Amino acid sequence: MIICRDISVILKLNYVFAASGSQLKTEADSRDITGHPRDDKARSYLCTVCHKRFTTKSQLTNHIKRHTGENEYSCTQCEKRFASQSGLCNHMNIHAGKYKCTECGKCFRDSSDLARHRRIHSGEKSLECTVCSKRFRTSRHLVVHSRIHCGEKPYKCHVCEKTFSVSSSLHRHMRVHTGDKPYKCSLCNKSFNQSSNLQIHKVQVHSNSRPYDCPYCGKLFKTNSHLKCHVRIHTGAKPYSCRHCSRRFTWRKQLETHLLKSHNEGTWLTCNICQKKFSSSSNLKEHLLRHEGVKPYLCSQCAKRFCTVHNLKSHQPVHSDYKQFCCGLCSKEFKCKRYVVQHFKKCSAKLR
């Protein structure tokens, strides 16, 4: 068992200068932009899109295909495409079942991926954070987690200067600027910039199943994660804490906004029309739609149109007698969530 006595020691933070000489980045994360800490080769080839560096020109050439969409090597078993033949060969191991978990049957690209996966079944978490005692299966996970405590965000977007704790988050963020949406829904052809957003879309839009119900108000949810977030409204749980002060928050977005407003941490996104500032790209996009007068979401029951699908869903109960929300204390039913939340607070106060 390895116990992390000193975060600065276990993380092995070897700093190197980027090509510009102005931005420091850590080599502790094996998937980070500057590479693996044991790799001391010079990385002279720089991607101008995401600033990831490579040791050879061929590696850079293959990497750029990810941005341009030129993934010429296609898997014959599924829809995935790859920029290099070696990437496709590694992927094909999954279909061949060469590296298969005997516990759950899941297949992997190589033996190292399989070994990491097996720790899920064994429950082995040999690495411990000395700040909060949370345990991890891999050193990479511990490295990424430690940045929560120290506030380190070494990866910076060269377009809007937003910073990130891991390189993968920066790569996903760059699609906001490039407009790249490589994940397409097979049912409606809508595209997404993240695979997780595609999966959420399929569940929320193309599935009618709502197996998760709130024990407090009876609202139904399509996913357990949505239910867990909703329950915080009733329990008052605030899992997100500010590392600078004692403030705690129910939602991550609230914490991010607080860090911006109170501690000047992060980057404001500014509307180029009215100069109004926003803490998230989704809020800015919604705001820009209002400037443009774009209301793409039409109610099927009346002529009203809305800027966002959330606004449309909030409007739709007006046309129905169905009351999907129920107070868990007195069983009174409501059409809208905000009404049952208001009622529940009053109802619970009477019982105190």
C-alpha positions as CSV (number, residue, x, y, z in Angstrom):
1,M,0.0,0.0,0.0
2,I,1.3,3.4,-1.0
3,I,0.2,6.3,1.3
4,C,0.7,9.8,-0.1
5,R,2.8,11.5,2.6
6,D,3.4,14.6,0.7
7,I,1.4,15.6,-2.4
8,S,4.4,17.5,-3.9
9,V,6.5,14.3,-3.7
10,I,4.0,11.7,-5.0
11,L,2.9,13.9,-7.9
12,K,6.5,14.3,-9.2
13,L,5.7,17.7,-10.6
14,N,8.4,18.2,-13.2
15,Y,7.8,21.6,-14.8
16,V,8.8,22.5,-18.3
17,F,8.3,25.6,-20.4
18,A,6.0,25.6,-23.4
19,A,7.3,26.9,-26.7
20,S,6.3,30.4,-25.8
21,G,8.2,30.2,-22.6
22,S,5.3,31.8,-20.7
23,Q,3.0,29.0,-19.7
24,L,4.1,26.4,-17.2
25,K,2.6,22.9,-17.5
26,T,3.0,19.7,-15.4
27,E,4.1,16.4,-16.7
28,A,2.5,14.4,-14.0
29,D,-0.6,13.3,-16.0
30,S,0.2,10.5,-18.5
31,R,-2.4,11.9,-20.9
32,D,-1.5,15.5,-20.4
33,I,-0.3,17.7,-23.2
34,T,3.4,17.7,-22.3
35,G,3.6,14.0,-22.1
36,H,4.6,11.4,-19.6
37,P,7.1,12.3,-16.8
38,R,9.4,9.4,-17.7
39,D,9.5,10.6,-21.3
40,D,12.5,13.0,-21.6
41,K,12.4,13.2,-25.4
42,A,12.2,16.7,-26.9
43,R,8.7,17.5,-28.1
44,S,9.5,20.0,-30.9
45,Y,6.3,19.6,-32.9
46,L,3.4,21.8,-31.7
47,C,-0.3,21.5,-32.6
48,T,-1.5,25.1,-33.2
49,V,-5.1,24.2,-32.4
50,C,-4.8,22.6,-28.9
51,H,-1.1,23.2,-28.2
52,K,-0.4,19.5,-27.6
53,R,3.3,18.7,-28.4
54,F,4.9,15.7,-30.1
55,T,8.3,14.2,-30.6
56,T,8.0,13.4,-34.3
57,K,6.3,15.1,-37.3
58,S,4.3,11.9,-38.1
59,Q,2.8,12.0,-34.6
60,L,1.7,15.6,-35.2
61,T,0.3,14.8,-38.6
62,N,-1.8,11.9,-37.2
63,H,-3.0,14.1,-34.4
64,I,-4.1,17.0,-36.6
65,K,-6.4,14.6,-38.4
66,R,-8.5,14.6,-35.2
67,H,-9.2,18.3,-35.6
68,T,-9.8,18.1,-39.4
69,G,-11.9,15.0,-39.2
70,E,-9.6,13.1,-41.6
71,N,-9.8,9.8,-39.7
72,E,-9.3,7.5,-42.7
73,Y,-9.0,4.2,-40.8
74,S,-12.5,2.8,-40.2
75,C,-13.5,-0.1,-37.9
76,T,-15.5,-2.7,-39.8
77,Q,-17.3,-3.7,-36.6
78,C,-18.6,-0.3,-35.4
79,E,-18.7,3.3,-36.5
80,K,-15.4,4.4,-34.9
81,R,-12.7,5.9,-37.1
82,F,-9.0,6.4,-36.4
83,A,-6.2,8.7,-37.6
84,S,-3.6,5.9,-37.7
85,Q,-3.6,2.3,-38.5
86,S,-2.0,1.5,-35.1
87,G,-4.9,3.2,-33.4
88,L,-7.3,1.0,-35.4
89,C,-5.3,-2.2,-34.6
90,N,-5.4,-1.5,-30.9
91,H,-9.1,-0.8,-31.1
92,M,-9.8,-4.1,-33.0
93,N,-8.5,-6.0,-29.9
94,I,-11.8,-5.0,-28.2
95,H,-13.9,-6.8,-30.9
96,A,-11.5,-9.8,-31.0
97,G,-11.9,-10.2,-27.2
98,K,-8.1,-10.6,-26.8
99,Y,-8.0,-8.7,-23.5
100,K,-11.3,-9.7,-21.9
101,C,-12.3,-9.3,-18.2
102,T,-13.3,-12.7,-16.7
103,E,-15.5,-11.0,-14.2
104,C,-17.8,-8.9,-16.4
105,G,-16.8,-9.9,-20.0
106,K,-15.8,-6.3,-21.0
107,C,-13.0,-6.2,-23.6
108,F,-10.0,-3.8,-23.8
109,R,-7.4,-2.6,-26.2
110,D,-4.4,-3.9,-24.3
111,S,-3.2,-5.6,-21.2
112,S,-2.6,-2.4,-19.3
113,D,-6.2,-1.2,-19.8
114,L,-7.4,-4.6,-18.6
115,A,-5.2,-4.6,-15.5
116,R,-6.5,-1.1,-14.5
117,H,-10.1,-2.3,-15.1
118,R,-9.7,-5.4,-12.9
119,R,-9.1,-3.1,-9.9
120,I,-12.7,-2.1,-10.2
121,H,-13.7,-5.6,-9.3
122,S,-11.1,-6.1,-6.6
123,G,-11.8,-2.7,-5.0
124,E,-8.1,-2.0,-4.8
125,K,-7.3,1.7,-4.2
126,S,-3.8,1.8,-3.0
127,L,-3.2,5.6,-3.4
128,E,-4.5,8.0,-0.8
129,C,-4.8,11.8,-0.8
130,T,-3.4,13.2,2.4
131,V,-5.7,16.3,2.3
132,C,-9.1,14.5,2.2
133,S,-8.2,10.8,2.5
134,K,-10.0,9.9,-0.7
135,R,-8.4,6.8,-2.3
136,F,-7.6,6.1,-5.9
137,R,-6.7,3.1,-8.1
138,T,-4.2,4.9,-10.3
139,S,-1.6,7.6,-9.8
140,R,-3.0,9.6,-12.7
141,H,-6.4,9.8,-10.9
142,L,-4.6,11.0,-7.7
143,V,-2.7,13.6,-9.7
144,V,-5.9,15.0,-11.3
145,H,-7.7,14.9,-7.9
146,S,-4.9,16.8,-6.1
147,R,-5.5,19.8,-8.4
148,I,-8.8,20.3,-6.7
149,H,-7.0,21.1,-3.4
150,C,-4.1,23.2,-4.8
151,G,-6.2,24.9,-7.5
152,E,-3.8,24.1,-10.2
153,K,-5.1,24.5,-13.8
154,P,-2.0,24.2,-16.1
155,Y,-3.9,23.9,-19.4
156,K,-4.9,27.2,-21.0
157,C,-7.1,27.9,-24.0
158,H,-5.2,30.2,-26.4
159,V,-8.4,31.6,-27.7
160,C,-10.4,32.7,-24.6
161,E,-7.7,31.9,-21.9
162,K,-10.0,29.6,-19.9
163,T,-7.9,27.2,-17.9
164,F,-8.3,23.5,-17.1
165,S,-6.9,21.0,-14.7
166,V,-6.5,18.2,-17.3
167,S,-5.6,18.3,-21.0
168,S,-8.7,16.2,-22.0
169,S,-10.9,19.0,-20.7
170,L,-9.0,21.5,-22.8
171,H,-9.3,19.4,-25.9
172,R,-13.1,19.1,-25.4
173,H,-13.3,22.8,-24.8
174,M,-11.5,23.7,-28.1
175,R,-14.5,22.3,-29.9
176,V,-16.5,25.3,-28.6
177,H,-14.2,27.5,-30.7
178,T,-13.8,25.2,-33.7
179,G,-17.4,24.2,-33.9
180,D,-16.4,20.6,-34.3
181,K,-19.3,18.2,-33.4
182,P,-18.0,14.7,-34.2
183,Y,-20.7,12.7,-32.4
184,K,-23.9,12.3,-34.4
185,C,-27.2,10.9,-33.2
186,S,-28.3,8.0,-35.5
187,L,-32.0,8.8,-34.8
188,C,-32.3,12.5,-35.6
189,N,-28.8,13.4,-37.0
190,K,-28.2,16.0,-34.3
191,S,-24.5,16.4,-33.6
192,F,-22.6,17.0,-30.4
193,N,-19.1,18.0,-29.4
194,Q,-18.9,15.3,-26.6
195,S,-19.9,11.7,-26.6
196,S,-21.4,12.0,-23.2
197,N,-23.8,14.7,-24.5
198,L,-24.8,12.3,-27.2
199,Q,-25.7,9.6,-24.7
200,I,-27.6,12.1,-22.6
201,H,-29.5,13.3,-25.7
202,K,-30.5,9.7,-26.6
203,V,-31.9,9.1,-23.1
204,Q,-33.6,12.5,-22.7
205,V,-35.0,12.9,-26.2
206,H,-35.5,9.4,-27.6
207,S,-36.4,7.5,-24.5
208,N,-39.7,7.7,-22.6
209,S,-38.6,5.6,-19.6
210,R,-38.4,7.5,-16.3
211,P,-37.6,4.8,-13.8
212,Y,-36.2,7.0,-11.0
213,D,-38.6,8.9,-8.8
214,C,-37.9,11.4,-6.1
215,P,-38.9,10.2,-2.6
216,Y,-39.7,13.7,-1.5
217,C,-41.9,15.1,-4.3
218,G,-42.5,12.2,-6.7
219,K,-40.9,13.8,-9.7
220,L,-39.7,11.2,-12.2
221,F,-36.2,11.1,-13.9
222,K,-34.7,9.3,-16.7
223,T,-31.3,8.8,-15.1
224,N,-30.1,8.2,-11.5
225,S,-27.6,11.1,-11.7
226,H,-30.4,13.5,-12.5
227,L,-32.3,12.2,-9.5
228,K,-29.3,12.6,-7.2
229,C,-28.9,16.2,-8.3
230,H,-32.6,16.9,-7.8
231,V,-32.7,15.5,-4.3
232,R,-30.3,18.2,-3.2
233,I,-33.2,20.7,-3.5
234,H,-35.0,18.8,-0.7
235,T,-32.0,17.8,1.5
236,G,-30.1,21.1,1.2
237,A,-26.9,19.2,0.5
238,K,-24.0,21.5,-0.7
239,P,-21.2,19.2,-1.9
240,Y,-19.2,22.0,-3.7
241,S,-17.0,24.1,-1.4
242,C,-14.8,27.1,-2.1
243,R,-11.1,26.5,-1.4
244,H,-10.7,30.3,-0.6
245,C,-13.5,30.8,1.9
246,S,-16.1,28.8,3.8
247,R,-18.9,29.1,1.2
248,R,-20.5,25.9,0.0
249,F,-22.8,25.4,-3.0
250,T,-25.4,23.0,-4.3
251,W,-24.3,23.1,-7.9
252,R,-20.9,23.2,-9.6
253,K,-21.9,26.1,-11.7
254,Q,-22.7,28.1,-8.6
255,L,-19.2,27.5,-7.3
256,E,-17.6,28.5,-10.7
257,T,-19.6,31.7,-10.7
258,H,-18.6,32.4,-7.1
259,L,-14.9,31.9,-7.9
260,L,-15.2,34.3,-10.7
261,K,-17.1,37.0,-8.9
262,S,-15.5,36.8,-5.4
263,H,-12.0,35.5,-6.0
264,N,-11.3,36.5,-9.7
265,E,-10.5,32.9,-10.5
266,G,-11.4,31.8,-14.1
267,T,-12.3,33.7,-17.2
268,W,-15.5,35.7,-17.9
269,L,-17.1,35.1,-21.3
270,T,-18.2,38.5,-22.8
271,C,-21.1,39.1,-25.2
272,N,-19.7,41.0,-28.2
273,I,-23.0,42.8,-28.7
274,C,-23.8,44.2,-25.2
275,Q,-20.6,43.4,-23.3
276,K,-22.6,41.4,-20.7
277,K,-20.4,38.8,-19.0
278,F,-21.2,35.2,-18.3
279,S,-19.5,32.4,-16.4
280,S,-20.3,29.6,-18.8
281,S,-20.4,29.1,-22.6
282,S,-24.0,27.7,-22.4
283,N,-25.3,30.8,-20.8
284,L,-23.6,33.0,-23.3
285,K,-25.0,30.9,-26.2
286,E,-28.5,31.3,-24.8
287,H,-28.0,35.0,-24.4
288,L,-26.8,35.4,-28.0
289,L,-30.0,33.7,-29.2
290,R,-32.0,36.4,-27.5
291,H,-30.1,39.1,-29.3
292,E,-30.7,37.4,-32.6
293,G,-34.4,36.8,-31.9
294,V,-33.9,33.1,-32.5
295,K,-36.5,30.9,-30.9
296,P,-36.1,27.4,-32.4
297,Y,-38.3,25.5,-30.0
298,L,-42.0,25.6,-30.9
299,C,-44.8,24.5,-28.6
300,S,-46.9,21.8,-30.3
301,Q,-50.1,23.0,-28.5
302,C,-49.9,26.7,-29.2
303,A,-48.0,29.3,-31.2
304,K,-45.4,30.2,-28.5
305,R,-41.7,29.7,-29.3
306,F,-38.8,29.5,-26.9
307,C,-35.0,30.1,-27.0
308,T,-34.1,26.9,-25.1
309,V,-35.6,23.4,-24.7
310,H,-35.7,24.0,-21.0
311,N,-38.0,27.0,-21.4
312,L,-40.2,24.9,-23.7
313,K,-40.5,22.1,-21.2
314,S,-41.3,24.5,-18.4
315,H,-44.2,25.9,-20.6
316,Q,-45.7,22.6,-21.7
317,P,-47.5,21.6,-18.4
318,V,-49.8,24.6,-19.1
319,H,-51.6,22.5,-21.7
320,S,-52.1,19.4,-19.6
321,D,-54.1,18.5,-16.5
322,Y,-51.5,16.0,-15.5
323,K,-49.8,16.8,-12.3
324,Q,-46.5,15.0,-12.2
325,F,-45.1,16.5,-9.0
326,C,-46.3,15.3,-5.6
327,C,-45.4,16.6,-2.1
328,G,-43.9,13.7,-0.2
329,L,-45.4,15.0,3.1
330,C,-49.1,15.7,2.3
331,S,-49.5,14.1,-1.2
332,K,-50.7,17.4,-2.8
333,E,-50.1,17.4,-6.5
334,F,-48.6,20.1,-8.8
335,K,-48.0,20.7,-12.5
336,C,-44.7,22.5,-12.1
337,K,-41.5,21.8,-10.2
338,R,-41.1,25.3,-8.8
339,Y,-44.6,25.1,-7.2
340,V,-44.0,21.8,-5.4
341,V,-40.6,23.1,-4.2
342,Q,-42.2,26.2,-2.7
343,H,-45.0,24.1,-1.2
344,F,-42.6,21.5,0.3
345,K,-40.7,24.2,2.1
346,K,-43.9,25.5,3.7
347,C,-45.2,22.0,4.4
348,S,-42.0,20.9,6.1
349,A,-41.9,24.1,8.2
350,K,-45.3,23.3,9.7
351,L,-44.1,19.9,10.9
352,R,-41.1,21.3,12.8
